[in-house]
Amino acid sequence: MGNREDLLAGAKQCLIERGWGRTTVRDIAAAAGVSHAAIGYHFGSRDALLTQALVEAVDELDQLPSATADGAGPEERWQALIDSFTTHRALWVAQLEAAVQAQHSPEVRDRLAEGQRQGREGLGGSVPLALLGGLMLQWLVDPEQAPSGAEVVAELRTLAKRL
């Protein structure tokens, strides 16, 4: 791997271990085994590098086979997404931290907005995307009380009958 790839790998590692807000340029450079000046050379800024690392890491979430498998029922698809809140917890937390950073960085905001557009497309609209975000918050804050995939689908069916 070259410095650029090493920096991306180091930034992903830092996002998972330290989170967005606690990751410094020195942390990334140390994890990548390169000079911190390489961040500016290859990415322009720490935020640009962290944004790219987060985008690539979140792309891994899209590769959940059981979430998109042909023949999987809605309960199984939602449960696969819910399971990712545990198996990929650090990435979901980093995504929340990035959303806060987006308020101060047009570049971060633009990248997250693109991710949301893709999420709406992949999940079937804005409402499923909003539901996913709400479920993520429930699972991160109070996993013992958060619903399962089957409970989500049952509640959605009840809601649909009321509409």
Buried (B, 14 or more C-beta within 10 A) or exposed (E): EEBBEBBBBBBBBBBBEBBBEEBEBEBBBEBBEBEBEBBBEBBEEBBBBBBBBBBEBBEEBEEBEEBEEEEBEEBBBBBBBBBBBEEBBBBBBBBBBBBEBBEEBEBBBEBBEEBBEBBBEEBEEEEBBEBBBEBBBBBBEEEEEBBEBBBBBEEBEEEEEEE
